[in-house]
Amino acid sequence: MAYKATTIEELIDIMKRVQGDKTLTQFAAELDLSKQYLSNVYHRHKEPSERLLEQLGFTRQTAYVRSPTAASREKKQ
């Protein structure tokens, strides 16, 4: 099944679905990551690494969004 996550919260929700009934220890071992690191990602103490994203079949994409404040300043000039 294909998943799309545009926020860290969505990614964490998908990770929890993929984890299913496995314990954190089991899921971390399956991903070849430490239990502590995975816990830190779940609690938003750490960003997901490229390695974690790769293990889950994701890639990181960055978007740059201009703030409305900057756009409104430009219109005034």
C-alpha positions in Angstrom: 0.0 0.0 0.0 1.3 3.5 -0.9 1.5 6.1 1.8 2.1 9.8 1.5 3.1 12.0 4.4 3.5 15.8 4.1 4.1 16.4 7.8 6.1 14.7 10.5 2.8 13.9 12.3 1.5 12.0 9.2 4.8 10.2 8.9 4.7 9.1 12.6 1.1 7.9 12.1 2.2 5.8 9.1 5.1 4.4 11.2 2.7 3.4 13.9 0.5 1.6 11.3 3.5 -0.2 9.9 4.6 -1.1 13.4 1.2 -2.7 14.1 1.3 -5.0 17.1 5.1 -5.2 17.2 6.8 -3.8 20.3 9.1 -0.8 19.9 12.0 -3.2 20.4 10.8 -5.6 17.7 10.1 -2.8 15.2 13.5 -1.1 15.8 15.2 -4.4 15.3 13.3 -4.9 12.0 14.4 -1.5 10.8 17.9 -2.1 12.1 17.8 1.0 14.3 18.1 1.4 18.1 14.9 1.4 20.2 16.0 4.7 21.8 16.4 6.4 18.4 13.0 5.2 17.3 11.4 6.4 20.5 13.1 9.8 20.1 11.5 10.1 16.6 8.1 9.1 17.9 8.3 11.7 20.6 9.7 14.4 18.1 13.0 14.7 19.9 14.8 13.8 16.7 14.1 14.2 13.0 13.7 10.9 11.0 17.1 10.1 9.5 17.6 9.3 5.8 18.3 5.7 6.9 14.9 5.4 8.7 13.1 7.0 5.8 14.8 4.6 3.4 13.9 1.6 5.6 10.2 2.7 5.4 10.4 3.4 1.7 10.2 7.2 1.9 12.4 10.0 0.6 12.7 13.5 2.1 11.5 16.3 -0.1 11.9 19.9 0.9 9.4 22.7 0.0 10.0 26.4 0.3 6.9 28.4 1.0 7.0 32.2 1.0 5.3 33.8 4.1 2.2 35.9 3.5 3.9 38.7 5.3 6.7 38.9 2.8 4.3 38.8 -0.1 2.2 41.6 1.4 5.3 43.8 1.9 6.2 43.4 -1.7 2.7 44.5 -2.8 3.1 47.8 -0.8 6.3 48.8 -2.6 
